[in-house]
Amino acid sequence: MANLQVKDVPAELHRRLRSSAKRRGTTIRELVLDAVRRELDHEHFLRRLADREPVDLGGSAADLLVAERAGRDSG
């Protein structure tokens, strides 16, 4: 397993990390690894989303949602 060292972490950020880890009942290491995983997953999702073909809904998504909700309320 590889090691990663982060130097010069601002004191306030370190305090927040320590506090958050304590509230969650975990370690700073696990908290940071989870945050890095989520960031990489989010980046991967955004790349996949950007590669998708656009879909023509025939109107704005907001207008279609309003119409759908109005149809549910009336019937």
PARO-416964 format. One record per residue: residue in one letter; x, y, z of N, C-alpha, C in turn; residue number from 0. Coordinates in steps of 0.1 Angstrom, whole numbers, plus 5000, padded with zeros to 4 digits. Layout:
REM PARO-416964
DOLUM   r    nc1    nc2    nc3   cac1   cac2   cac3    cc1    cc2    cc3     k
DOLUM   A      X      Y      Z      X      Y      Z      X      Y      Z   NUM
...
This chain:
REM PARO-416964
DOLUM   r    nc1    nc2    nc3   cac1   cac2   cac3    cc1    cc2    cc3     k
DOLUM   M   5009   4988   5000   5000   5000   5000   5009   5012   5000     0
DOLUM   A   5005   5022   4992   5013   5034   4991   5011   5044   5003     1
DOLUM   N   5020   5053   5005   5018   5063   5015   5017   5077   5009     2
DOLUM   L   5009   5085   5015   5007   5099   5010   5009   5108   5023     3
DOLUM   Q   5017   5118   5021   5020   5127   5032   5016   5141   5027     4
DOLUM   V   5008   5148   5036   5004   5162   5033   5010   5171   5043     5
DOLUM   K   5019   5180   5038   5026   5189   5047   5019   5202   5048     6
DOLUM   D   5022   5210   5058   5018   5224   5060   5003   5225   5059     7
DOLUM   V   4995   5216   5065   4981   5217   5066   4978   5229   5076     8
DOLUM   P   4970   5238   5072   4967   5249   5080   4960   5244   5094     9
DOLUM   A   4964   5251   5105   4960   5246   5118   4945   5246   5119    10
DOLUM   E   4937   5255   5113   4923   5255   5114   4917   5244   5107    11
DOLUM   L   4922   5241   5095   4917   5229   5087   4920   5216   5095    12
DOLUM   H   4932   5215   5101   4935   5203   5109   4926   5202   5120    13
DOLUM   R   4923   5213   5127   4913   5212   5138   4900   5208   5134    14
DOLUM   R   4895   5213   5122   4882   5209   5117   4882   5194   5113    15
DOLUM   L   4893   5189   5107   4894   5175   5104   4893   5166   5116    16
DOLUM   R   4901   5170   5126   4901   5162   5139   4888   5162   5145    17
DOLUM   S   4881   5174   5146   4868   5175   5152   4857   5166   5144    18
DOLUM   S   4858   5167   5131   4848   5160   5123   4851   5145   5124    19
DOLUM   A   4863   5140   5124   4866   5126   5126   4861   5121   5140    20
DOLUM   K   4863   5129   5150   4858   5126   5163   4843   5124   5164    21
DOLUM   R   4836   5134   5158   4821   5133   5157   4817   5121   5150    22
DOLUM   R   4824   5117   5140   4820   5105   5132   4825   5092   5138    23
DOLUM   G   4833   5093   5148   4838   5081   5154   4848   5074   5145    24
DOLUM   T   4856   5081   5138   4866   5076   5128   4879   5083   5130    25
DOLUM   T   4889   5080   5122   4902   5087   5122   4903   5098   5111    26
DOLUM   I   4913   5107   5113   4915   5117   5103   4919   5110   5090    27
DOLUM   R   4927   5099   5091   4931   5091   5079   4919   5086   5071    28
DOLUM   E   4909   5080   5078   4897   5075   5072   4889   5086   5066    29
DOLUM   L   4888   5097   5073   4880   5108   5069   4886   5114   5056    30
DOLUM   V   4899   5116   5055   4905   5121   5043   4905   5111   5032    31
DOLUM   L   4907   5098   5034   4906   5089   5023   4892   5089   5018    32
DOLUM   D   4881   5089   5026   4868   5090   5021   4865   5102   5013    33
DOLUM   A   4870   5114   5017   4869   5126   5010   4875   5126   4996    34
DOLUM   V   4887   5120   4996   4894   5118   4983   4887   5109   4974    35
DOLUM   R   4882   5098   4979   4874   5088   4971   4862   5095   4965    36
DOLUM   R   4855   5102   4973   4843   5109   4969   4846   5119   4958    37
DOLUM   E   4857   5127   4960   4861   5137   4950   4864   5130   4936    38
DOLUM   L   4871   5119   4937   4875   5112   4925   4863   5106   4918    39
DOLUM   D   4853   5100   4926   4841   5095   4920   4833   5106   4914    40
DOLUM   H   4832   5118   4920   4825   5129   4915   4831   5134   4902    41
DOLUM   E   4844   5134   4901   4851   5138   4889   4848   5128   4878    42
DOLUM   H   4848   5116   4881   4845   5105   4871   4831   5107   4866    43
DOLUM   F   4822   5109   4875   4808   5111   4871   4806   5123   4862    44
DOLUM   L   4813   5134   4865   4812   5146   4856   4818   5144   4843    45
DOLUM   R   4829   5136   4842   4834   5132   4829   4824   5124   4821    46
DOLUM   R   4818   5114   4827   4808   5105   4820   4796   5114   4816    47
DOLUM   L   4792   5123   4824   4781   5131   4821   4784   5140   4809    48
DOLUM   A   4796   5146   4809   4800   5154   4797   4801   5147   4784    49
DOLUM   D   4803   5134   4785   4805   5125   4773   4791   5121   4767    50
DOLUM   R   4781   5123   4775   4767   5118   4770   4762   5128   4760    51
DOLUM   E   4754   5122   4751   4747   5130   4741   4736   5138   4747    52
DOLUM   P   4734   5151   4743   4723   5159   4748   4709   5152   4745    53
DOLUM   V   4700   5155   4753   4686   5149   4751   4677   5161   4749    54
DOLUM   D   4669   5161   4738   4659   5172   4736   4646   5168   4743    55
DOLUM   L   4643   5175   4753   4630   5172   4761   4618   5179   4755    56
DOLUM   G   4620   5187   4745   4609   5194   4739   4605   5206   4747    57
DOLUM   G   4612   5210   4756   4609   5222   4765   4619   5222   4776    58
DOLUM   S   4618   5232   4785   4628   5232   4796   4624   5222   4806    59
DOLUM   A   4633   5216   4813   4631   5206   4823   4622   5212   4834    60
DOLUM   A   4624   5225   4837   4615   5231   4848   4601   5232   4843    61
DOLUM   D   4598   5236   4831   4585   5236   4826   4578   5222   4825    62
DOLUM   L   4586   5212   4821   4580   5199   4821   4577   5194   4835    63
DOLUM   L   4585   5197   4845   4583   5193   4858   4570   5200   4864    64
DOLUM   V   4569   5212   4861   4557   5220   4866   4544   5213   4860    65
DOLUM   A   4545   5210   4847   4533   5204   4840   4530   5190   4846    66
DOLUM   E   4541   5182   4848   4539   5169   4854   4533   5170   4868    67
DOLUM   R   4537   5179   4876   4532   5181   4889   4517   5185   4889    68
DOLUM   A   4514   5194   4879   4501   5199   4878   4491   5188   4874    69
DOLUM   G   4496   5179   4865   4488   5168   4861   4486   5158   4872    70
DOLUM   R   4495   5156   4881   4493   5147   4893   4483   5153   4903    71
DOLUM   D   4484   5167   4905   4475   5173   4914   4461   5173   4910    72
DOLUM   S   4459   5174   4897   4445   5175   4891   4438   5161   4890    73
DOLUM   G   4446   5150   4890   4440   5138   4887   4444   5127   4896    74
